[in-house]
Amino acid sequence: MTLELPVDLLFGLNLDLNLDLTRVMTANAIVLPVVLPLLAAFLMQPLAQVSRFLARLLGPLVLTLGAWIILNTWLEVGPAPFSVAIGGFAAPLGIVFYADQLALLFALAVQVFTLLFWPGLGAGAKSEVAADRQRAPRRDALALLLASAATGLALSGDLFNIFVFYELAAVASFGLVCADGSGRAWIATLRYLFISAFGSVLALVGIAILYLQTGTLNLAQLAQVAPETLQGPIGLAAFALLLIGFGVKAELFPLNAWVPEVYATAPARVSALLAGLVSKLAILVIVRLLILVFQQPEASQLLLVLGVLGVLTGEFSAWRAQDFPRLLAFSSIGQLGLVAIAFSIDGTTGILAGTAVALHHLIVKSALFGLANRWSGGLDALTGAAKGAPRAAGLFVLFALSLIGVPPLWGFWIKLLIMVGLVQGGSPLDLLALGAILLATAVEAHYLFRVALRLYQPPVPDRALRLAPPARWDTGVAYLLGACLVVISVAITPTTEALRVLAQQTGDVLLYIDTVFPQPLAYKE
Amino acid sequence: MIPLSLETVSYAGAIGLVVIGGLGLVICNHLFRMLLALAMAESGANLLLVLTGFRDGAIAPIIGYGPAGAPLVDPLPQVLVLTAIVIGVGVQALAVAVLVRVYRSYGTLDMRELRRRMEGEIAAAAGIAAPGSAQAPLGQRPLPPVPDYELVRRSAPVRERGA
């Protein structure tokens, strides 16, 4: 009897494999967007010795390929989630990649946005290009490492694997932040490194507690055993440590002091990648943990409180900021607080609102940091910039209106969704969060309108010359993202429906467990 | 009263190391001490991780080692902690490299001084006024006289204690 069982199982699996060979092959290709950039990053330096031209092309090429593979997989395999056991070792022992629509969406976003904000593309004046040529291979390799680690964060289904990818993303971002080699960038990097490394220590302690309580770090298995083992204060402590640890990159409240310094000193495209992309993937990890492992209401409340504190501190600091990059940085802290509040709402509504606000922030804040590439001075210096760059100024107004939440734009629908969700929740904490969001919106409107007004004032004669219009590539990217925003705002109903399907799939814990530990159908029958 | 076993002491030690490291990061202003505090916190986390696989009286999980049927320690945390140690060493090495660059650029490792300079440089690059000091007088009132020990401290920002 015991002998027959594995044979039956084997035949069943074999049969499935034969029928679905192409599907399995396509599904397995999902590891390539993680592996290929990693490989390319380490080949970059030798290749640059042979041909600088090929080395420059390698990064965009690999990212395009990665985007194509993910799109292809998504279309071929269909909307149902699937899991891939790395190296053929099955789930509880080996590492799995879990790809549902949310993971695929963010993995695709990583490829596309790294490509759009590729540090080497459309570099500035000719005099910069010569100096840039020496640094280019190193910087490109770091950007590829960041893309690889971020894709891994979206796909991985094992907590320790996620931790390793998180560290990889951290180290790559340290290198990118200090890429221009100025003294202040070194200091900002060092402070960022200390905060980030201490966050990782806290996350590691959280992981140790989790392992002590459950004996596993596979997310699907954790989801199975969590209801018995992780209730009560110990589970909550583990969640708090993981939240604060992964919250460093997600710009969540206590450990976000690095944000304004780093975004004020790093190249604007790197700021766009860190604020837009990496923060969202850290949030994604926290959300996966919240949905699968920590289902107690206290965990959501903790996220809500950190979110409210982030919204208030971020928006008020942005109101006081006097230069454009730091204004965007503080506003980014506020927006990510809003993401945290949205994800803390119960059920599908919360996941829907959270995903929508995360995507909205990804599009808008990346584009704004792209515009800040040449507008990195104080706010006074922006006076009259609309005259030199009317299109960039127009795009700024569009993004600002959507960030504030002015009715026809996507930002309005998202804020509405969050507010309705909070009112339905109805607890005093929810209502407090509602008040905080309304207050923050007023503050946000004030400082963004102040910048917009300044852009359209008549230029001060001696200052107008100093301020160059944003580079053509950055304006082009901002155009593209603005077009995305307008299209989504027009097609708001289908977008929300698609996101609702995605949110239902993400919130389904049983689906996650069943996908990672498939029941052998042939044997059952 | 918790019985004072080896396990309890080890757990307390591991958590204590993390706490001491965290406090050190917050309290110290010298960058190298902050780095040492970070290293301490990291070893605390690693110790905690490896303790999760510990069993009293168990032997190393190697096939053919020790008597058959004897309890084994959990090998997985040992693998995990190996990865964590390697990551930690990498990050600390990077921190030392950046620290050297900072020292070469500014000639000091005092966090407050460096932070003040960074804020000033960011403000200068953006063409805005540098953030004011909390001690600076608002109006035209003269500053109180600087005590002698303060003058000595300000002239030598990097002190080598115990050197």
Interface residues (C-beta under 8 A of the other chain):
Chain A: F160 F163 V164 E167 A170 V171 F174 C178 S182 G183 R184 W186 I187 A188 T189 L190 R191 L193 F194 A197 F198 S200 V201 L202 L204 V205 I207 A208 Y211 L212 G215 L217 E261 A264 T265 Q322 D323 F324 P325 R326 S376 G377 G378 L379 D380 A381
Chain B: I15 V18 G21 G22 L25 L31 M34 L35 L38 A41 E42 G44 A45 N46 L48 L49 L51 T52 D74 L76 P77 L80 T83 A84 I87 G88 G90 V91 Q92 L94 A95 V98 L99 R101 V102 S105 Y106 L114 R115 R117 M118 E121 I122 A123 A125 A126 G127 I128 A129
